Amino acid sequence: MAIEQGIWKLADSAGEPPRKLRPAGLADEGLLEEQIMQDVAILNRDWLLIGRQVRTAFDKLVDLLAIDANGTVIIIELKRDKTPRDVVAQAIDYASWVVTLADYQLIDIYQAFAERFGRPHATLGEAFEAKFGILLDSVTLNESHQLVVVATRLDASSERIITNLNEHAQLSINAMFFAAFEDGGNRYLSRAWMIDPDEPSQPVARKAKKEPWNGEFYTSFGDDRPWELARRYGFIAGGGAAWYSKTLAMLSEGDRAGSIFPKPAMWASVRYSANAAVRMNTALPSRKATRACWS
C-alpha cells in the first residue's frame, strides 16, 4: 500500500483552515545522503554511522553502514536511479557480505571512514563510547543485522517482497520514505517507515554459531610488520587500535600463537608475555591449514 506524506501549516486563528505545504520533490538523493552524514538522526537517533560507500568483497559499494548500541549492523541503501526491485535485491546481496565481517574488519571500516570524512572520533571504540556511553568491548559486534531501503517511493511489488521477508524469512528489512516540501523559500523533509520500527521485531539475520575456541591465538604479518624481523628478534605484536593490542594481554606462558602471512603458517610457544608485544620461542612451520580467531 502506497504511503502518502504531507505537511500542513497551522493557521494563526481557529477560524482559518490549515494550509498544505507544496511538495518540492527530491531530485538528488545524493543530497539526502549528505544530510544523513551530517545527522544520522534523520534515519534513527540510536544509530552510529561507521561507513559510507564501503567496498564489498565482490567490488560493489554499500551506501551507508551503521551500528546500534547492541552491536547490530545496519545496511542502508538509497534507491537513487535503481529500480525498486533492484535496490531491495542489492541490499540483500550486501547483507550476505556483511554477515561475514569480523570485528577487526568493522573496526578498519570505521577507521577508513573517519579518516576520509573527518569524523570527530578516530576509532570505533571512541565513537561507540561517545555515542552510547558504553564500551565497545561490552557488546558483540555483527551478531545480527538490519537492512533499510531509503526511497521516495517503492512499487507495490517491492513492498510485498519486504513484507514477506519480514513475516516469513529470517531477515529484518524495512523501507524509509522521504518527501520534501517548500514554504516561503524554506525546504522541509518528512519521513515515514513502511513498517513501524516500534512494533515487535521480526527475526533478524544472524551469523552462524561460532565453533568453540580451540585455545590458540594468531597474528597477521605484512609489509608494516615484517615476519623476518619477528623471527630475528622473537616477537609477535598487535597495533593500530587498542582492540588488537589488548588481546595480547590474554596470552600466558605456554600458549600457542600462530602467524598468518603469505607463506606457510608458523606456530610458536609463548615464553613470556608483555603488554603490546609477546616474546616467543623459535617458530616452526606448520603443515596444517591455519584457521583461528582472537577470543
N, C-alpha and C positions, 0 to 999 in steps of 0.2 A: 504494500500500500504506500503510495507516494506521500512524502512528508512535506507539507507546505509551511513555510515560515513567514511571519510578518511582524512588524513593529508599528505600534500606534503611539502618537504623541498625545498625551493627555491635555484636555482643554483647560484653560485658565479658570473657567467657571462651570458650574453644574449644568447650565443651560446650553452649553456648546457641545457638539459631538467630538469624539476623538478623531484625530487625523492620521490616516495611514501613511507611513513613510514610503517614498518611492524606491523600488528595488534598483540597485545600482549595478548588480552583476559582479562576477569575479572573473574578469578576462584573463588574469595572470595568476595561476595558482602558485607560481614561484614567489609572489609577494606574500601569499599566505604562509608559505614555508619560512620566509624571513621573519614574519610576525611570530610564528611559533618559536623560532630561535630566540627571539627577544623575551618571550614569556610563554613557557610551556603550559601555563595555567589556562591558556586558550583551549587546550585539549583536556588537561587534567592537572589540577594543582598538586596532586600527590605523585606526580611523575618527575623523574630526573633524566634529562636528555644526556645520552652518552655517546651518540654518534650521528653523523649526517653524511649522506652519500657514501655509505660503507660498502666497500667492495667485497663481494662474496667469493667463495672458492671457485664458483663457476662464472666469474667475471661479470656479474651483474651488480647493480648499485641499489642498496636499500635506502630509501629516502631518509628515514629517521629511526633511531633506536633509542629506547628509554628503559628505565627500570623503576620499580616502586620500592617501598620500604621493606617488602618481603623478599626482594631479590628477583621477582618476576620480570622477565624481559618482554618489552612491548615493541612489536614491529609495526611501524607506522608508514603506510604507503599512500601517497597522494595520487589521485586519479590522473591528473594532468591531461595529456592527449590520448590516453589509453581508453579502450572500450571498457564498459563496466565489468564484463566478464573477465577481461584480461587482467584488470587490476586485482580482482579477487583471486584469480589463479596465481598471479605473481606473488601476492602476499603469502599464500600457502606455500609456494615454492621457496620463498625466502625463509619461512619457518623451518623447513627441512634442513637448512644450513645452520640457522641459529641454534637449533637443538643440539648440535654437535660441539658448540663452543665451550671450551674450558674456562675456568675463572681467569687464568692469566691472559687469555685472548680478549676477554671483555675488558680487562684492565688496560691492555695495549690499545684496544679500540678507543677507549676514553682518552688515553694519553695523547694519541694522534689527533683526536677531535679537539682536545683542549689547546694543543699547540697550534693547530691550523686556524681555529676560530677564536682564539684569545679568551678562553673561558676563565673565570676568576679563580678556579682551583685546578692545580696542575695534575693531581692524581685522583683516581676514582675514590679512593678511601677518604680523602679530604672532602670531596664534593658530596659523597654519601653522608658523611657525618654532619656537614653543614646543612644539608637539606632535611635529613630525617632525625638528627640528634642521637643516632646510634652508630656503633662501629660497623664497618663493612664485614669484619670477621664474625659478627654475631648472626649473620644471615647466610642462607645457602643460595648462592647465585645460580640463576638459569635452571632452576628446578622445574619451573612452569613458564608458560608463555601466553601472550595475548596478541591478537592481530587486530589492527584498526585500519580501516579503509577511510580516507578522508576525501570527500567529494562534494560537489554542489548538488548532484542528484545521481541516483542509480536506476536502472530499469527494473521492472517488476521481476524479471527472471533472476537477476543478481540478488535482489532482496530475498527471494525464495531460497536461493542457494545458501545465503548467510544464515537464514532462519533454520534451515535444515541441518547445517553443520553444527549449530549450537544445540539443537534439540536431539540429534540422533548420532552425532560423531564426537569423538574425543578431541574437540577443537573449540577454542574460545575465540570467536571472531565477531567483530562489531563494525558498524559504519557510523561515521560522524558527518553530518551535513552542515555546510556553511552557506550563509547568504549574506550579501552586503546591501546596505540601504544608505540613502543620502537624504540630508535635510539641511537646507541653508548653507551648502558648501561643506558640511561635515559629513564624514562617512562613518558608518557603524557596521559592526559584524555581529551576526547572530549564529548560534549553533544549535543543533539538535541531534541526539543519539537515536539511532534506529532501534536499538534495544536498550531499555533503561538500565544503566550500569549499576543502579542500586537494587535491582531485582536479584534474588538468589542466583548465584553464578552457576553456569553450566560447567561440566567437567572441562578442565583445561588440558592442553597438550603438555605432557610431562616427559622428561628424559627417561630413558630406560634405566632400571635399577642398577646401580653400580655393584660390581663384584667386590667381595670383601678384600680389604687391603692386605697385601702379602707381606708387609713389613719392610719392604725395600724402597729406597729412595733413588731418584735420578736427577741429574742436572744436564743442562744443554751447553755445549761449547760451540763457538763460531768465530767469526772474524774479530769480534771485540773481546773475546776471551779465548786465546789460542790454547788448544789442547796440549801442544808441545811444552808450553810454559807450565801448565798444570802438572804434567809428568815430571818435568825437571825439578820443580820446587815442591811437589807433593801436596796439591790443594785442589779443592773444589770451592766454588763461590757462587753467591747469588746477589744480584744487584738490580738496579733500575727502579725498584719500588720496594717498600717495606714488606709487601706480601711475599716477595721472593726471599729476602734475607731472613725474615723472621722464621721461616720454615726450617732453616738450617739449625736453629736453636733446639729443634726437636731431636737432632742426632745425638746418639750416645755411643760410647766406645764399643766397638764390635759390630755396629750396624753395617749393612751392606749398602753401598751407594754406587749406582751406575751412572754412566755418562753417555749422552746421545750426541753424535756428531757424524759428519759424512764419511765415516769409516766404521769398521766393526765395533760393536759395543764393548765398553770396558767396565769391569766391576772391580771394586776395591773395598777393603775393610777399613773402617774409620779407626784411627789411632787415638785421637782426642778431638774434641770439638771446641769451637770458638763462636763468636757472635755472628760474623758475616763470612767467615771462611773456615774450612774444615781440613785438618791435616789427615792424610790417608796413607796407608801402606802402598807399596808398588802395585800399580794397576795391571791386570791381566786381561787379555782378550776373552770375550765370551762368544761361543758359537751359537748360543740360543738367541732367538729374537728378544728384543728388549721392549717390554710394554709395561710401564708402571706409572704411578701418579703420586703427586705430593699428597700427603694425608694431613 
